[in-house]
Amino acid sequence: MINMSLTTSRILIVDDNPSNVLLLEGILQEEEYNNCQSITDSRKTVAAFLDYQPDLILLDLQMPYLDGFEVMRQLRAHTPEGAFVPILVLTANITAEAKLRALTEGATDFVTKPFDATEIILRIRNLLQTRFLHMRLQDQNQSLEQRVRQRTMELEHTQVEILERLALAAEYRDDDTGQHTKRVGQMAAQIAQALGSSATQVELIRRAAPLHDIGKIAIPDSILLKPGRLTPAEFEQMKTHTTLGAKILSGGQFPLLQRAEEIALTHHERWDGTGYAGLCGEAIPIGGRIVSVADVFDALTHERPYKKPWPLDEALHEIHYQSGKQFDPRVVDAFLKAFKQDLIPLEVTV
Ligand SMILES: [Fe+2]
């Protein structure tokens, strides 16, 4: 909350002439501005500015050692970005050129000597009001920005939550525990970690990977739950779950949805280019390459309508065998490294 009481404002007077300082202090006290500090040695201005943090500076222009122009230049370097600390310049006769120079250096307003008490007080009041309005505006902007950030986060969470439920709905049809998507998310995150991805990327893939099969929502039960082999026509229809999934996830503004779309579209690509869309090698996004390993390993080690679970050593052998064929060798290495460290979940860990 900004203190709007003008008379408690901190005012710094910088003038080498002690009688001027006395005069200004008197004028200010008369109007109950009792929170003033004065210095007559302009070389101490920056230190006083940093220590006292004034709301307003009354600054003489002609002073020994450092004149008012130089003082303003130094103060500018110490004023936080976006802050407004008004400087009221006190001067005897000022030429148009000097006035312009003072304005360029940071002067906000001028008052000419000999001082007129009413004029000085009016200008001080105006400048302080402007400062406090500026501060209030900044305060409001900050809280608005914070609210927008908060709302954006909530919106992102809501979107992801809806999609996670949709993915679960798709998953429950061929896995009544709904745990496959979660395991793939956890496994993909461990592989990304073993590949040296940043913490942000690891988290992104952990949450995006479970949406990889969301397109299965549009595949008929007769195909999805068929116990035997699919006919070529059925297989073609099954393959559309990648493009359908990407379509469901498309147009997302958040990185998480964009990553999920990419994974849904490319998790059946193969390193050797013989996958669904024929993408090859590093043309396959890394998310798709990671999820394809996690998805296959999890499918091999768990029961499906058309197959029994494979023993662990055979599943590991298959992943290793497919390195450089179906899978990116780097991703397989990362998977095996994470597996050796017991980081690959065989069941969901909460
Ligand atoms: Fe899939």
Boltz pocket constraint, residues with backbone or C-beta under 6 A from the ligand:
constraints:
  - pocket:
      binder: B
      contacts: [[A, 212], [A, 213], [A, 241], [A, 267], [A, 268]]
      max_distance: 6.0
